[in-house]
């Protein structure tokens, strides 16, 4: 096995460990809010919810939490700030 293959194996091993650790953290975050679910169903439901959340990492996809470009054809906050910076630079350049 050459050095590149070893590095790739190590990276994959690290990714697996990292995903496992993050999934466990997410499980704990979800578990504290699931007191209303019967105990027999709780673990199955939490694992299902964690799976959806872990693969997507978005808590919600409503218009208030989602991307403003998708719902309102607006610029994101970061894009607005960048445009303001560009406008300020142009004003300084014109002086």
Secondary structure, 3 states (H helix, E strand, C coil): CCHHHHHHHHHHHHHHHHHHHHHHHHHHHHHCCCCCCCHHHHHHHHHHHHHHHHHHCCCCCCCCCCCHHHHHCCCCHHHHHHHHHHHHHHHHHHC
